[in-house]
């Protein structure tokens, strides 16, 4: 099947359903200028005193919080990113009653910025931060402009509401993601290499026969998919 034929097939599938779930990864955000951890230009290939997966671990956060926040502010707080064509198309489908949920591994809040309402953030969000002592909420700007270790007015440390390495996912969000995926007519997976678990395992809960994979490179699940489109997630969805 040619690329154009695949787009036509996707268009036909989308037109015939009102029960789509989208599951997305870092590739959805890279098109908005947010670096991917594992790409050639991603965080894993940049030089720091410690590897990113160490610096973004719960152990590192506890033992070296000042170093953690220096890296976090430098690389995870992105203030100028804007929703791209993929975010906007998904929000449009939700408004039209076609899309039931977005399940995302991203922590940038761009789906909500595009207008999506039902967004299940598996790994949390940089836009939410809370005092570990009293629970008071703080926004991203507070973390960005506060030097050193951010402290609440009560003296407690303010932690980003993101899932660090060694931390478990929020079970309520995980269970709702499983429910949505298992009940979906169409599951579109985009911008993810499907290597990060437990998130990548969510595909196993899909019971339908319209599994669509959109990614620039091949994934380990391509053989399972009913339609595989190699390309930019924004361009593909915008063409539908």
C-alpha positions in Angstrom: 0.0 0.0 0.0 1.3 3.4 -0.9 1.5 6.3 1.7 -1.5 7.9 0.0 -3.5 4.7 0.1 -2.7 4.3 3.8 -3.9 7.9 4.5 -7.1 7.1 2.5 -7.6 3.9 4.6 -7.1 5.8 7.8 -9.6 8.5 6.7 -12.1 5.7 6.0 -11.6 4.1 9.4 -11.9 7.5 11.2 -15.1 8.4 9.3 -16.7 5.2 10.4 -16.3 5.4 14.1 -17.2 7.5 17.2 -15.0 5.5 19.6 -11.3 6.4 19.1 -8.6 6.3 21.8 -5.2 7.8 21.0 -2.1 6.6 22.8 0.9 8.9 22.3 4.5 9.2 23.2 7.4 11.6 22.9 7.1 11.8 19.1 3.9 13.8 19.5 5.8 16.5 21.4 9.0 16.6 19.4 7.0 18.2 16.6 6.4 21.1 19.0 10.1 21.4 19.6 10.3 19.4 22.8 13.4 17.1 22.8 12.9 13.3 23.0 14.9 11.3 25.5 15.9 8.6 23.1 16.3 10.3 19.7 19.7 11.2 18.2 19.3 14.8 19.5 17.5 13.7 22.7 18.5 14.1 26.3 20.2 10.7 26.5 22.8 11.8 24.0 23.7 15.1 25.7 26.6 15.3 28.2 25.9 15.8 31.8 27.7 14.8 35.0 25.2 12.0 35.4 23.0 10.2 32.8 19.5 11.6 32.5 17.9 8.4 33.7 19.9 8.7 36.9 19.1 12.4 37.4 15.4 11.8 36.8 15.3 9.0 39.4 13.6 9.1 42.8 16.9 8.2 44.4 18.7 11.1 42.8 15.8 13.4 43.7 16.1 12.5 47.3 19.9 12.4 47.6 20.8 15.3 45.3 17.8 17.6 45.0 19.7 20.7 44.1 21.3 18.9 41.1 18.0 17.4 40.2 16.2 20.7 40.0 19.1 22.3 38.1 18.7 19.6 35.4 14.9 19.6 35.6 14.7 23.4 35.0 17.2 23.2 32.2 15.7 20.3 30.3 12.1 19.6 31.3 10.6 23.0 31.7 9.7 24.2 28.2 7.8 27.5 28.2 7.6 28.3 24.5 6.3 25.0 23.1 2.9 25.2 21.3 0.4 22.5 20.3 1.1 21.1 16.8 -1.1 19.6 14.1 -1.5 16.3 16.0 -2.6 17.9 19.2 -5.1 20.1 17.4 -6.6 17.3 15.3 -7.1 15.1 18.4 -8.8 18.0 20.2 -11.0 18.5 17.1 -12.0 14.8 17.0 -13.0 15.0 20.7 -15.2 18.1 20.1 -16.8 16.2 17.2 -17.6 13.2 19.5 -15.2 10.8 17.8 -12.4 10.6 20.2 -13.0 9.3 23.7 -9.6 9.8 25.4 -6.0 10.7 24.9 -3.6 8.5 26.8 -0.1 10.1 26.9 3.3 9.5 28.2 4.2 13.2 27.8 4.4 15.6 30.6 4.1 18.9 28.8 0.3 19.6 28.9 0.2 20.4 25.2 -2.9 18.2 24.6 -4.9 20.3 27.1 -3.4 23.5 25.6 -4.9 22.4 22.2 -8.3 21.9 23.8 -8.4 18.2 24.7 -10.5 17.5 27.8 -10.1 13.8 28.5 -6.3 13.5 28.8 -4.8 10.6 30.9 -1.2 11.6 31.7 0.6 8.4 32.6 3.7 10.2 33.7 2.2 13.3 35.2 2.8 16.9 34.2 5.4 19.6 34.7 2.5 22.1 35.0 1.6 20.6 38.4 3.7 20.8 41.5 2.9 20.3 45.1 4.4 20.7 48.6 5.4 17.3 50.0 4.5 18.6 53.5 1.2 20.4 53.2 0.1 19.6 49.7 -0.2 23.2 48.5 -0.3 23.5 44.7 2.3 25.4 42.7 2.5 26.1 39.0 5.4 25.6 36.6 6.5 29.2 36.7 7.1 28.9 40.5 9.6 26.0 39.9 11.2 27.8 37.0 12.0 31.1 38.8 12.8 29.7 42.2 16.6 29.2 42.7 17.9 26.0 44.2 15.4 23.7 45.9 11.8 25.1 45.7 10.2 25.5 49.1 6.6 26.0 50.1 5.5 28.8 52.4 5.3 26.1 55.1 8.9 25.1 54.5 8.2 21.9 52.7 9.9 20.9 49.5 7.8 21.4 46.3 7.9 18.4 44.0 7.0 18.2 40.4 4.0 16.0 39.8 5.9 13.8 37.3 6.6 10.1 37.6 10.3 9.7 38.2 12.3 6.5 37.5 11.7 4.0 40.3 8.3 5.5 41.0 5.0 3.8 40.2 2.3 5.1 38.0 -0.9 6.6 39.4 -3.1 3.5 39.6 -6.3 5.4 39.0 -5.0 6.9 35.8 -3.5 3.6 34.7 -6.8 1.8 35.3 -8.8 4.4 33.5 -6.4 4.1 30.5 -6.9 0.4 30.5 -10.6 0.8 30.6 -10.6 3.3 27.7 -8.3 1.2 25.5 -10.1 -2.0 26.2 -13.4 -0.5 25.1 -12.1 1.4 22.1 -13.3 0.6 18.6 -10.2 2.2 17.0 -6.8 2.5 18.8 -4.3 4.9 17.3 -0.8 4.7 18.6 1.5 7.6 17.6 4.9 9.0 18.3 6.1 6.2 20.5 8.6 3.3 20.0 6.7 1.3 22.5 9.7 0.4 24.7 8.8 2.2 28.0 6.9 -0.1 30.3 4.4 -0.4 31.9 3.0 2.2 29.5 3.9 0.2 26.3 2.0 -2.8 27.7 -1.3 -1.0 27.5 -1.6 -2.0 23.9 -2.2 -5.6 25.1 -5.6 -4.5 26.5 -7.0 -3.5 23.1 -9.6 -6.0 21.9 -10.6 -4.4 18.6 -9.4 -5.0 15.0 -8.5 -1.4 14.0 -5.1 -0.9 15.6 -3.2 1.9 13.8 0.5 2.6 14.4 1.9 5.9 13.3 5.6 6.5 13.9 8.7 7.7 12.0 10.6 4.4 12.7 9.4 0.8 13.1 8.2 -0.5 16.4 8.2 -4.0 17.9 4.4 -4.1 17.5 4.1 -3.3 13.8 3.2 -6.9 13.0 0.2 -6.7 15.3 -1.2 -3.6 13.7 -4.0 -3.4 11.1 -2.4 -0.3 9.6 1.1 1.0 9.9 2.0 4.5 8.6 5.7 5.6 8.7 5.8 9.4 9.1 5.2 12.5 11.1 2.2 12.1 13.4 1.2 15.7 12.9 1.3 15.4 9.1 -0.5 12.1 9.1 -3.4 13.2 11.3 -3.7 16.6 9.6 -4.1 14.7 6.3 -7.1 12.8 7.6 
